[in-house]
């Protein structure tokens, strides 16, 4: 079974527990890091991965701060 569409709606993540949100963000960072050393990578992919890591790094702190 394959999905026909994927919907990304950040509003749906607001009700997630903070721990799950942080774990999900760290998983996304891991995927971005993977893209940096993939054998079939390109300069464009590397730039996107670096920007993703930067953005996620900033966001994780904000999300984790919600728990306080």
PDB file of N, CA, C and O in Angstrom:
ATOM      1  N   UNK A   1       0.839  -1.153   0.000  1.00  0.00           N
ATOM      2  CA  UNK A   1       0.000   0.000   0.000  1.00  0.00           C
ATOM      3  C   UNK A   1       0.899   1.235   0.000  1.00  0.00           C
ATOM      4  O   UNK A   1       1.825   1.329   0.805  1.00  0.00           O
ATOM      5  N   UNK A   2       0.635   2.159  -0.879  1.00  0.00           N
ATOM      6  CA  UNK A   2       1.381   3.411  -0.951  1.00  0.00           C
ATOM      7  C   UNK A   2       0.416   4.589  -0.833  1.00  0.00           C
ATOM      8  O   UNK A   2      -0.674   4.567  -1.405  1.00  0.00           O
ATOM      9  N   UNK A   3       0.821   5.610  -0.092  1.00  0.00           N
ATOM     10  CA  UNK A   3      -0.060   6.773   0.003  1.00  0.00           C
ATOM     11  C   UNK A   3      -0.116   7.526  -1.316  1.00  0.00           C
ATOM     12  O   UNK A   3       0.849   7.527  -2.079  1.00  0.00           O
ATOM     13  N   UNK A   4      -1.229   8.154  -1.576  1.00  0.00           N
ATOM     14  CA  UNK A   4      -1.362   8.987  -2.773  1.00  0.00           C
ATOM     15  C   UNK A   4      -0.940  10.414  -2.494  1.00  0.00           C
ATOM     16  O   UNK A   4      -0.555  11.150  -3.403  1.00  0.00           O
ATOM     17  N   UNK A   5      -1.015  10.802  -1.225  1.00  0.00           N
ATOM     18  CA  UNK A   5      -0.657  12.168  -0.843  1.00  0.00           C
ATOM     19  C   UNK A   5      -0.150  12.180   0.596  1.00  0.00           C
ATOM     20  O   UNK A   5      -0.504  11.322   1.405  1.00  0.00           O
ATOM     21  N   UNK A   6       0.671  13.152   0.889  1.00  0.00           N
ATOM     22  CA  UNK A   6       1.158  13.375   2.247  1.00  0.00           C
ATOM     23  C   UNK A   6       0.844  14.826   2.580  1.00  0.00           C
ATOM     24  O   UNK A   6       1.127  15.728   1.792  1.00  0.00           O
ATOM     25  N   UNK A   7       0.264  15.043   3.743  1.00  0.00           N
ATOM     26  CA  UNK A   7      -0.084  16.398   4.168  1.00  0.00           C
ATOM     27  C   UNK A   7       0.802  16.774   5.347  1.00  0.00           C
ATOM     28  O   UNK A   7       0.810  16.093   6.372  1.00  0.00           O
ATOM     29  N   UNK A   8       1.546  17.861   5.193  1.00  0.00           N
ATOM     30  CA  UNK A   8       2.368  18.376   6.277  1.00  0.00           C
ATOM     31  C   UNK A   8       1.658  19.591   6.858  1.00  0.00           C
ATOM     32  O   UNK A   8       1.542  20.626   6.202  1.00  0.00           O
ATOM     33  N   UNK A   9       1.189  19.459   8.079  1.00  0.00           N
ATOM     34  CA  UNK A   9       0.494  20.561   8.730  1.00  0.00           C
ATOM     35  C   UNK A   9       1.092  20.748  10.124  1.00  0.00           C
ATOM     36  O   UNK A   9       0.789  19.977  11.035  1.00  0.00           O
ATOM     37  N   UNK A  10       1.941  21.766  10.298  1.00  0.00           N
ATOM     38  CA  UNK A  10       2.591  21.956  11.589  1.00  0.00           C
ATOM     39  C   UNK A  10       1.605  22.174  12.735  1.00  0.00           C
ATOM     40  O   UNK A  10       1.932  21.895  13.888  1.00  0.00           O
ATOM     41  N   UNK A  11       0.418  22.662  12.439  1.00  0.00           N
ATOM     42  CA  UNK A  11      -0.582  22.869  13.495  1.00  0.00           C
ATOM     43  C   UNK A  11      -0.957  21.547  14.165  1.00  0.00           C
ATOM     44  O   UNK A  11      -1.292  21.524  15.349  1.00  0.00           O
ATOM     45  N   UNK A  12      -0.902  20.457  13.416  1.00  0.00           N
ATOM     46  CA  UNK A  12      -1.255  19.151  13.979  1.00  0.00           C
ATOM     47  C   UNK A  12      -0.235  18.679  15.008  1.00  0.00           C
ATOM     48  O   UNK A  12      -0.542  17.797  15.810  1.00  0.00           O
ATOM     49  N   UNK A  13       0.967  19.243  15.002  1.00  0.00           N
ATOM     50  CA  UNK A  13       2.000  18.817  15.945  1.00  0.00           C
ATOM     51  C   UNK A  13       1.896  19.521  17.291  1.00  0.00           C
ATOM     52  O   UNK A  13       2.547  19.108  18.251  1.00  0.00           O
ATOM     53  N   UNK A  14       1.107  20.557  17.380  1.00  0.00           N
ATOM     54  CA  UNK A  14       1.018  21.335  18.634  1.00  0.00           C
ATOM     55  C   UNK A  14       0.472  20.524  19.803  1.00  0.00           C
ATOM     56  O   UNK A  14       0.777  20.824  20.957  1.00  0.00           O
ATOM     57  N   UNK A  15      -0.320  19.513  19.522  1.00  0.00           N
ATOM     58  CA  UNK A  15      -0.900  18.713  20.604  1.00  0.00           C
ATOM     59  C   UNK A  15      -0.013  17.524  20.996  1.00  0.00           C
ATOM     60  O   UNK A  15      -0.340  16.789  21.928  1.00  0.00           O
ATOM     61  N   UNK A  16       1.105  17.333  20.289  1.00  0.00           N
ATOM     62  CA  UNK A  16       2.013  16.241  20.646  1.00  0.00           C
ATOM     63  C   UNK A  16       2.732  16.546  21.950  1.00  0.00           C
ATOM     64  O   UNK A  16       3.023  17.707  22.240  1.00  0.00           O
ATOM     65  N   UNK A  17       3.021  15.517  22.742  1.00  0.00           N
ATOM     66  CA  UNK A  17       3.865  15.739  23.916  1.00  0.00           C
ATOM     67  C   UNK A  17       5.238  16.255  23.474  1.00  0.00           C
ATOM     68  O   UNK A  17       5.741  15.878  22.415  1.00  0.00           O
ATOM     69  N   UNK A  18       5.829  17.111  24.287  1.00  0.00           N
ATOM     70  CA  UNK A  18       7.109  17.731  23.941  1.00  0.00           C
ATOM     71  C   UNK A  18       8.175  16.679  23.651  1.00  0.00           C
ATOM     72  O   UNK A  18       8.947  16.832  22.704  1.00  0.00           O
ATOM     73  N   UNK A  19       8.229  15.622  24.444  1.00  0.00           N
ATOM     74  CA  UNK A  19       9.239  14.576  24.239  1.00  0.00           C
ATOM     75  C   UNK A  19       9.163  13.941  22.858  1.00  0.00           C
ATOM     76  O   UNK A  19      10.189  13.656  22.241  1.00  0.00           O
ATOM     77  N   UNK A  20       7.959  13.722  22.382  1.00  0.00           N
ATOM     78  CA  UNK A  20       7.784  13.132  21.048  1.00  0.00           C
ATOM     79  C   UNK A  20       8.194  14.136  19.973  1.00  0.00           C
ATOM     80  O   UNK A  20       8.806  13.764  18.971  1.00  0.00           O
ATOM     81  N   UNK A  21       7.859  15.399  20.181  1.00  0.00           N
ATOM     82  CA  UNK A  21       8.250  16.432  19.212  1.00  0.00           C
ATOM     83  C   UNK A  21       9.767  16.550  19.122  1.00  0.00           C
ATOM     84  O   UNK A  21      10.319  16.647  18.026  1.00  0.00           O
ATOM     85  N   UNK A  22      10.440  16.543  20.263  1.00  0.00           N
ATOM     86  CA  UNK A  22      11.907  16.655  20.268  1.00  0.00           C
ATOM     87  C   UNK A  22      12.532  15.415  19.630  1.00  0.00           C
ATOM     88  O   UNK A  22      13.468  15.532  18.838  1.00  0.00           O
ATOM     89  N   UNK A  23      12.025  14.237  19.966  1.00  0.00           N
ATOM     90  CA  UNK A  23      12.555  13.009  19.364  1.00  0.00           C
ATOM     91  C   UNK A  23      12.377  13.018  17.851  1.00  0.00           C
ATOM     92  O   UNK A  23      13.269  12.595  17.116  1.00  0.00           O
ATOM     93  N   UNK A  24      11.237  13.494  17.390  1.00  0.00           N
ATOM     94  CA  UNK A  24      10.978  13.572  15.951  1.00  0.00           C
ATOM     95  C   UNK A  24      11.940  14.556  15.276  1.00  0.00           C
ATOM     96  O   UNK A  24      12.444  14.297  14.183  1.00  0.00           O
ATOM     97  N   UNK A  25      12.185  15.693  15.948  1.00  0.00           N
ATOM     98  CA  UNK A  25      13.121  16.681  15.393  1.00  0.00           C
ATOM     99  C   UNK A  25      14.531  16.116  15.327  1.00  0.00           C
ATOM    100  O   UNK A  25      15.242  16.345  14.349  1.00  0.00           O
ATOM    101  N   UNK A  26      14.945  15.382  16.352  1.00  0.00           N
ATOM    102  CA  UNK A  26      16.285  14.775  16.327  1.00  0.00           C
ATOM    103  C   UNK A  26      16.395  13.721  15.226  1.00  0.00           C
ATOM    104  O   UNK A  26      17.457  13.554  14.627  1.00  0.00           O
ATOM    105  N   UNK A  27      15.308  13.019  14.963  1.00  0.00           N
ATOM    106  CA  UNK A  27      15.300  12.061  13.854  1.00  0.00           C
ATOM    107  C   UNK A  27      15.467  12.797  12.524  1.00  0.00           C
ATOM    108  O   UNK A  27      16.174  12.326  11.633  1.00  0.00           O
ATOM    109  N   UNK A  28      14.818  13.940  12.397  1.00  0.00           N
ATOM    110  CA  UNK A  28      14.964  14.746  11.179  1.00  0.00           C
ATOM    111  C   UNK A  28      16.394  15.244  11.032  1.00  0.00           C
ATOM    112  O   UNK A  28      16.925  15.271   9.921  1.00  0.00           O
ATOM    113  N   UNK A  29      17.028  15.638  12.137  1.00  0.00           N
ATOM    114  CA  UNK A  29      18.441  16.051  12.094  1.00  0.00           C
ATOM    115  C   UNK A  29      19.297  14.878  11.606  1.00  0.00           C
ATOM    116  O   UNK A  29      20.191  15.059  10.779  1.00  0.00           O
ATOM    117  N   UNK A  30      19.023  13.692  12.114  1.00  0.00           N
ATOM    118  CA  UNK A  30      19.795  12.513  11.692  1.00  0.00           C
ATOM    119  C   UNK A  30      19.668  12.280  10.188  1.00  0.00           C
ATOM    120  O   UNK A  30      20.649  11.935   9.529  1.00  0.00           O
ATOM    121  N   UNK A  31      18.479  12.462   9.649  1.00  0.00           N
ATOM    122  CA  UNK A  31      18.297  12.294   8.199  1.00  0.00           C
ATOM    123  C   UNK A  31      19.067  13.363   7.421  1.00  0.00           C
ATOM    124  O   UNK A  31      19.638  13.079   6.368  1.00  0.00           O
ATOM    125  N   UNK A  32      19.081  14.579   7.937  1.00  0.00           N
ATOM    126  CA  UNK A  32      19.818  15.654   7.266  1.00  0.00           C
ATOM    127  C   UNK A  32      21.324  15.380   7.304  1.00  0.00           C
ATOM    128  O   UNK A  32      22.023  15.603   6.316  1.00  0.00           O
ATOM    129  N   UNK A  33      21.815  14.904   8.433  1.00  0.00           N
ATOM    130  CA  UNK A  33      23.240  14.566   8.541  1.00  0.00           C
ATOM    131  C   UNK A  33      23.583  13.448   7.558  1.00  0.00           C
ATOM    132  O   UNK A  33      24.630  13.475   6.911  1.00  0.00           O
ATOM    133  N   UNK A  34      22.701  12.482   7.456  1.00  0.00           N
ATOM    134  CA  UNK A  34      22.896  11.385   6.503  1.00  0.00           C
ATOM    135  C   UNK A  34      23.056  11.913   5.081  1.00  0.00           C
ATOM    136  O   UNK A  34      23.874  11.409   4.311  1.00  0.00           O
ATOM    137  N   UNK A  35      22.274  12.922   4.743  1.00  0.00           N
ATOM    138  CA  UNK A  35      22.336  13.492   3.398  1.00  0.00           C
ATOM    139  C   UNK A  35      23.696  14.131   3.129  1.00  0.00           C
ATOM    140  O   UNK A  35      24.129  14.204   1.978  1.00  0.00           O
ATOM    141  N   UNK A  36      24.371  14.593   4.176  1.00  0.00           N
ATOM    142  CA  UNK A  36      25.676  15.239   3.987  1.00  0.00           C
ATOM    143  C   UNK A  36      26.761  14.269   3.537  1.00  0.00           C
ATOM    144  O   UNK A  36      27.693  14.667   2.838  1.00  0.00           O
ATOM    145  N   UNK A  37      26.653  13.009   3.927  1.00  0.00           N
ATOM    146  CA  UNK A  37      27.696  12.062   3.530  1.00  0.00           C
ATOM    147  C   UNK A  37      27.199  10.978   2.578  1.00  0.00           C
ATOM    148  O   UNK A  37      27.897   9.987   2.360  1.00  0.00           O
ATOM    149  N   UNK A  38      26.028  11.145   2.019  1.00  0.00           N
ATOM    150  CA  UNK A  38      25.507  10.176   1.052  1.00  0.00           C
ATOM    151  C   UNK A  38      26.381  10.170  -0.195  1.00  0.00           C
ATOM    152  O   UNK A  38      26.780  11.232  -0.674  1.00  0.00           O
ATOM    153  N   UNK A  39      26.681   8.997  -0.723  1.00  0.00           N
ATOM    154  CA  UNK A  39      27.560   8.922  -1.895  1.00  0.00           C
ATOM    155  C   UNK A  39      26.991   9.594  -3.140  1.00  0.00           C
ATOM    156  O   UNK A  39      27.748   9.999  -4.021  1.00  0.00           O
ATOM    157  N   UNK A  40      25.678   9.718  -3.223  1.00  0.00           N
ATOM    158  CA  UNK A  40      25.070  10.341  -4.401  1.00  0.00           C
ATOM    159  C   UNK A  40      24.618  11.774  -4.113  1.00  0.00           C
ATOM    160  O   UNK A  40      23.749  12.303  -4.806  1.00  0.00           O
ATOM    161  N   UNK A  41      25.202  12.395  -3.102  1.00  0.00           N
ATOM    162  CA  UNK A  41      24.831  13.753  -2.728  1.00  0.00           C
ATOM    163  C   UNK A  41      25.294  14.776  -3.753  1.00  0.00           C
ATOM    164  O   UNK A  41      26.025  14.456  -4.690  1.00  0.00           O
ATOM    165  N   UNK A  42      24.858  16.000  -3.559  1.00  0.00           N
ATOM    166  CA  UNK A  42      25.242  17.088  -4.448  1.00  0.00           C
ATOM    167  C   UNK A  42      25.388  18.351  -3.607  1.00  0.00           C
ATOM    168  O   UNK A  42      24.950  18.380  -2.457  1.00  0.00           O
ATOM    169  N   UNK A  43      25.995  19.390  -4.165  1.00  0.00           N
ATOM    170  CA  UNK A  43      26.110  20.642  -3.411  1.00  0.00           C
ATOM    171  C   UNK A  43      24.754  21.220  -2.999  1.00  0.00           C
ATOM    172  O   UNK A  43      24.636  21.804  -1.922  1.00  0.00           O
ATOM    173  N   UNK A  44      23.747  21.065  -3.831  1.00  0.00           N
ATOM    174  CA  UNK A  44      22.414  21.574  -3.498  1.00  0.00           C
ATOM    175  C   UNK A  44      21.838  20.799  -2.316  1.00  0.00           C
ATOM    176  O   UNK A  44      21.282  21.389  -1.389  1.00  0.00           O
ATOM    177  N   UNK A  45      21.973  19.482  -2.353  1.00  0.00           N
ATOM    178  CA  UNK A  45      21.480  18.653  -1.240  1.00  0.00           C
ATOM    179  C   UNK A  45      22.226  19.014   0.036  1.00  0.00           C
ATOM    180  O   UNK A  45      21.619  19.100   1.103  1.00  0.00           O
ATOM    181  N   UNK A  46      23.536  19.225  -0.063  1.00  0.00           N
ATOM    182  CA  UNK A  46      24.325  19.582   1.117  1.00  0.00           C
ATOM    183  C   UNK A  46      23.847  20.910   1.706  1.00  0.00           C
ATOM    184  O   UNK A  46      23.732  21.037   2.925  1.00  0.00           O
ATOM    185  N   UNK A  47      23.570  21.886   0.867  1.00  0.00           N
ATOM    186  CA  UNK A  47      23.069  23.173   1.362  1.00  0.00           C
ATOM    187  C   UNK A  47      21.712  23.013   2.041  1.00  0.00           C
ATOM    188  O   UNK A  47      21.467  23.606   3.092  1.00  0.00           O
ATOM    189  N   UNK A  48      20.836  22.215   1.444  1.00  0.00           N
ATOM    190  CA  UNK A  48      19.523  21.986   2.038  1.00  0.00           C
ATOM    191  C   UNK A  48      19.652  21.260   3.376  1.00  0.00           C
ATOM    192  O   UNK A  48      18.952  21.585   4.336  1.00  0.00           O
ATOM    193  N   UNK A  49      20.546  20.280   3.431  1.00  0.00           N
ATOM    194  CA  UNK A  49      20.750  19.535   4.677  1.00  0.00           C
ATOM    195  C   UNK A  49      21.309  20.447   5.763  1.00  0.00           C
ATOM    196  O   UNK A  49      20.860  20.398   6.908  1.00  0.00           O
ATOM    197  N   UNK A  50      22.282  21.275   5.411  1.00  0.00           N
ATOM    198  CA  UNK A  50      22.869  22.193   6.390  1.00  0.00           C
ATOM    199  C   UNK A  50      21.825  23.179   6.903  1.00  0.00           C
ATOM    200  O   UNK A  50      21.780  23.463   8.100  1.00  0.00           O
ATOM    201  N   UNK A  51      20.997  23.699   6.023  1.00  0.00           N
ATOM    202  CA  UNK A  51      19.946  24.632   6.440  1.00  0.00           C
ATOM    203  C   UNK A  51      18.917  23.923   7.316  1.00  0.00           C
ATOM    204  O   UNK A  51      18.425  24.490   8.292  1.00  0.00           O
ATOM    205  N   UNK A  52      18.596  22.684   6.961  1.00  0.00           N
ATOM    206  CA  UNK A  52      17.656  21.914   7.774  1.00  0.00           C
ATOM    207  C   UNK A  52      18.186  21.668   9.176  1.00  0.00           C
ATOM    208  O   UNK A  52      17.450  21.789  10.156  1.00  0.00           O
ATOM    209  N   UNK A  53      19.461  21.323   9.270  1.00  0.00           N
ATOM    210  CA  UNK A  53      20.083  21.104  10.577  1.00  0.00           C
ATOM    211  C   UNK A  53      20.061  22.393  11.390  1.00  0.00           C
ATOM    212  O   UNK A  53      19.753  22.370  12.582  1.00  0.00           O
ATOM    213  N   UNK A  54      20.385  23.514  10.754  1.00  0.00           N
ATOM    214  CA  UNK A  54      20.385  24.804  11.445  1.00  0.00           C
ATOM    215  C   UNK A  54      18.980  25.144  11.955  1.00  0.00           C
ATOM    216  O   UNK A  54      18.806  25.518  13.115  1.00  0.00           O
ATOM    217  N   UNK A  55      17.991  25.011  11.084  1.00  0.00           N
ATOM    218  CA  UNK A  55      16.616  25.354  11.458  1.00  0.00           C
ATOM    219  C   UNK A  55      16.096  24.438  12.565  1.00  0.00           C
ATOM    220  O   UNK A  55      15.453  24.894  13.510  1.00  0.00           O
ATOM    221  N   UNK A  56      16.379  23.160  12.439  1.00  0.00           N
ATOM    222  CA  UNK A  56      15.925  22.223  13.466  1.00  0.00           C
ATOM    223  C   UNK A  56      16.624  22.479  14.794  1.00  0.00           C
ATOM    224  O   UNK A  56      16.010  22.365  15.855  1.00  0.00           O
ATOM    225  N   UNK A  57      17.905  22.825  14.737  1.00  0.00           N
ATOM    226  CA  UNK A  57      18.632  23.142  15.966  1.00  0.00           C
ATOM    227  C   UNK A  57      18.004  24.303  16.709  1.00  0.00           C
ATOM    228  O   UNK A  57      17.896  24.273  17.935  1.00  0.00           O
ATOM    229  N   UNK A  58      17.592  25.318  15.981  1.00  0.00           N
ATOM    230  CA  UNK A  58      16.913  26.466  16.602  1.00  0.00           C
ATOM    231  C   UNK A  58      15.535  26.073  17.132  1.00  0.00           C
ATOM    232  O   UNK A  58      15.141  26.490  18.221  1.00  0.00           O
ATOM    233  N   UNK A  59      14.824  25.288  16.378  1.00  0.00           N
ATOM    234  CA  UNK A  59      13.455  24.923  16.753  1.00  0.00           C
ATOM    235  C   UNK A  59      13.401  23.976  17.934  1.00  0.00           C
ATOM    236  O   UNK A  59      12.479  24.062  18.745  1.00  0.00           O
ATOM    237  N   UNK A  60      14.365  23.075  18.053  1.00  0.00           N
ATOM    238  CA  UNK A  60      14.333  22.108  19.147  1.00  0.00           C
ATOM    239  C   UNK A  60      14.345  22.827  20.491  1.00  0.00           C
ATOM    240  O   UNK A  60      13.621  22.447  21.411  1.00  0.00           O
ATOM    241  N   UNK A  61      15.169  23.869  20.599  1.00  0.00           N
ATOM    242  CA  UNK A  61      15.209  24.630  21.845  1.00  0.00           C
ATOM    243  C   UNK A  61      13.878  25.275  22.166  1.00  0.00           C
ATOM    244  O   UNK A  61      13.448  25.282  23.319  1.00  0.00           O
ATOM    245  N   UNK A  62      13.225  25.815  21.157  1.00  0.00           N
ATOM    246  CA  UNK A  62      11.922  26.453  21.364  1.00  0.00           C
ATOM    247  C   UNK A  62      10.868  25.424  21.760  1.00  0.00           C
ATOM    248  O   UNK A  62      10.047  25.680  22.642  1.00  0.00           O
ATOM    249  N   UNK A  63      10.890  24.281  21.120  1.00  0.00           N
ATOM    250  CA  UNK A  63       9.915  23.225  21.436  1.00  0.00           C
ATOM    251  C   UNK A  63      10.166  22.684  22.846  1.00  0.00           C
ATOM    252  O   UNK A  63       9.228  22.500  23.622  1.00  0.00           O
ATOM    253  N   UNK A  64      11.415  22.438  23.167  1.00  0.00           N
ATOM    254  CA  UNK A  64      11.741  21.918  24.495  1.00  0.00           C
ATOM    255  C   UNK A  64      11.361  22.937  25.581  1.00  0.00           C
ATOM    256  O   UNK A  64      11.007  22.551  26.696  1.00  0.00           O
ATOM    257  N   UNK A  65      11.433  24.218  25.261  1.00  0.00           N
ATOM    258  CA  UNK A  65      11.055  25.255  26.209  1.00  0.00           C
ATOM    259  C   UNK A  65       9.572  25.259  26.539  1.00  0.00           C
ATOM    260  O   UNK A  65       9.169  25.798  27.570  1.00  0.00           O
ATOM    261  N   UNK A  66       8.754  24.666  25.676  1.00  0.00           N
ATOM    262  CA  UNK A  66       7.309  24.576  25.935  1.00  0.00           C
ATOM    263  C   UNK A  66       7.012  23.734  27.169  1.00  0.00           C
ATOM    264  O   UNK A  66       5.967  23.898  27.800  1.00  0.00           O
ATOM    265  N   UNK A  67       7.943  22.819  27.520  1.00  0.00           N
ATOM    266  CA  UNK A  67       7.708  21.911  28.641  1.00  0.00           C
ATOM    267  C   UNK A  67       7.843  22.619  29.980  1.00  0.00           C
ATOM    268  O   UNK A  67       7.391  22.099  31.001  1.00  0.00           O
ATOM    269  N   UNK A  68       8.447  23.778  29.992  1.00  0.00           N
ATOM    270  CA  UNK A  68       8.702  24.479  31.259  1.00  0.00           C
ATOM    271  C   UNK A  68       7.510  25.220  31.742  1.00  0.00           C
ATOM    272  O   UNK A  68       7.564  25.860  32.793  1.00  0.00           O
TER     273      UNK A  68
END
